Amino acid sequence: MTFDAQNPGRLAEFWATTLNYVPQPPPEGFDTWEDVGRAYGIPEERWGDFAAVVDPDGVGPRLLFLKVPEGKSAKNRVHLDVPASAGDSTSEQGWARIEAHRDRLLAAGATAVEDRSDFGSRWIVLLDPEGNEFCVT
């Protein structure tokens, strides 16, 4: 899954926190991403043009963040739902888990939009540091 970004490294760091992911390690044979950039002749001023995070358990998708010149201009057509309630968003314990994760994400740079409930479920809508909508469920 790929995100357009103004600051790929910052957005990757935020989503790693959000999903309990880790930075994607460089390919085999390289100690750092800077070494990869040098080996492939990427100009040093472009090394920060991308960043990726991965699920340390290898289950979830990789998230890639690519630098683009334009800012976000409209509502997302796709957004992520971040599970925090262990599948029970309507119980007191499930809602407490959602709120606790929201609080961690606010401290990491998210913006709260609204609490929602519908179809027998509850969730919180947030924005990541670049304004991309997502839900904590």
C-alpha positions as CSV (number, residue, x, y, z in Angstrom):
1,M,0.0,0.0,0.0
2,T,1.5,3.4,-1.0
3,F,0.8,6.8,0.4
4,D,1.7,10.1,-1.2
5,A,3.6,12.2,1.4
6,Q,5.2,15.6,2.0
7,N,7.5,14.1,4.6
8,P,7.8,10.3,4.0
9,G,10.1,9.6,7.0
10,R,7.8,11.4,9.5
11,L,4.7,9.7,8.1
12,A,6.3,6.3,8.1
13,E,7.3,6.8,11.8
14,F,3.7,7.8,12.6
15,W,2.2,4.7,10.9
16,A,4.8,2.4,12.5
17,T,3.5,3.7,15.9
18,T,-0.1,3.4,14.7
19,L,0.1,-0.2,13.5
20,N,3.0,-1.5,15.7
21,Y,5.1,-1.8,12.6
22,V,8.9,-1.3,12.2
23,P,10.9,0.5,9.6
24,Q,11.6,-1.8,6.6
25,P,15.2,-3.0,6.8
26,P,17.5,-2.4,3.8
27,P,17.9,-5.2,1.3
28,E,20.3,-8.0,2.0
29,G,23.9,-7.0,1.6
30,F,23.3,-3.4,2.7
31,D,23.7,-2.0,6.2
32,T,21.6,1.2,5.7
33,W,19.3,2.7,3.2
34,E,22.0,5.4,2.6
35,D,24.2,2.5,1.3
36,V,21.4,1.5,-1.0
37,G,21.1,5.0,-2.3
38,R,24.8,5.3,-3.0
39,A,24.9,1.8,-4.7
40,Y,22.1,2.8,-7.0
41,G,23.4,6.3,-7.7
42,I,20.4,8.0,-6.1
43,P,21.4,11.7,-5.4
44,E,21.9,12.3,-1.7
45,E,19.2,15.0,-1.7
46,R,16.7,12.4,-2.8
47,W,17.4,9.8,-0.1
48,G,14.5,11.0,2.0
49,D,12.0,10.8,-0.9
50,F,10.7,7.4,0.4
51,A,10.3,5.4,3.5
52,A,8.5,2.1,4.3
53,V,7.3,0.2,7.3
54,V,6.5,-3.5,7.7
55,D,4.6,-5.8,10.0
56,P,7.3,-7.4,12.2
57,D,5.3,-10.6,12.1
58,G,5.2,-10.6,8.3
59,V,1.3,-10.7,8.2
60,G,0.2,-7.2,7.4
61,P,1.0,-5.3,4.2
62,R,4.0,-3.1,3.7
63,L,3.3,0.6,3.7
64,L,5.4,2.7,1.4
65,F,5.5,6.5,1.6
66,L,6.6,8.5,-1.4
67,K,7.4,12.2,-1.6
68,V,5.1,14.2,-3.9
69,P,5.3,17.9,-4.6
70,E,1.6,18.6,-4.0
71,G,-0.3,18.5,-0.7
72,K,-3.4,16.6,0.1
73,S,-6.4,18.3,-1.5
74,A,-9.5,16.1,-1.0
75,K,-11.0,13.4,1.3
76,N,-9.3,10.0,1.0
77,R,-11.1,7.6,-1.3
78,V,-9.6,4.7,0.8
79,H,-8.7,4.7,4.4
80,L,-7.3,2.3,7.0
81,D,-9.3,0.9,9.9
82,V,-6.9,0.3,12.8
83,P,-8.1,-2.4,15.1
84,A,-7.7,-1.6,18.8
85,S,-10.8,-3.0,20.5
86,A,-10.0,-6.7,20.0
87,G,-13.3,-7.0,18.0
88,D,-15.5,-5.6,20.8
89,S,-15.9,-1.9,20.2
90,T,-19.2,-1.6,22.1
91,S,-18.1,-3.0,25.4
92,E,-16.6,-0.8,28.1
93,Q,-13.2,-2.6,27.8
94,G,-13.2,-2.4,24.0
95,W,-14.0,1.3,24.0
96,A,-11.3,1.9,26.6
97,R,-8.8,0.2,24.3
98,I,-9.9,2.4,21.4
99,E,-9.6,5.5,23.5
100,A,-6.1,4.5,24.8
101,H,-4.9,3.9,21.3
102,R,-6.4,7.3,20.2
103,D,-4.5,9.0,23.0
104,R,-1.2,7.4,21.9
105,L,-1.8,8.5,18.3
106,L,-2.7,12.1,19.4
107,A,0.7,12.2,21.2
108,A,2.3,10.9,18.0
109,G,0.8,13.7,15.9
110,A,-2.7,12.6,14.9
111,T,-5.7,14.9,15.0
112,A,-9.1,13.7,16.4
113,V,-12.1,14.3,14.1
114,E,-15.0,12.6,15.8
115,D,-16.3,9.6,17.7
116,R,-18.8,7.5,15.6
117,S,-21.2,4.6,16.2
118,D,-23.3,2.8,13.7
119,F,-24.2,-0.7,12.6
120,G,-23.6,-2.0,16.2
121,S,-20.0,-0.7,16.3
122,R,-18.1,2.3,17.6
123,W,-15.0,3.9,16.3
124,I,-13.0,7.1,16.3
125,V,-12.1,9.0,13.1
126,L,-8.6,10.6,13.1
127,L,-6.2,12.3,10.7
128,D,-2.6,11.4,10.4
129,P,0.0,14.2,10.5
130,E,-0.6,14.9,6.8
131,G,-4.4,14.9,7.0
132,N,-5.1,11.4,5.8
133,E,-8.3,10.1,7.4
134,F,-8.3,6.7,9.3
135,C,-10.4,5.0,12.0
136,V,-9.5,3.3,15.2
137,T,-12.0,0.5,15.8
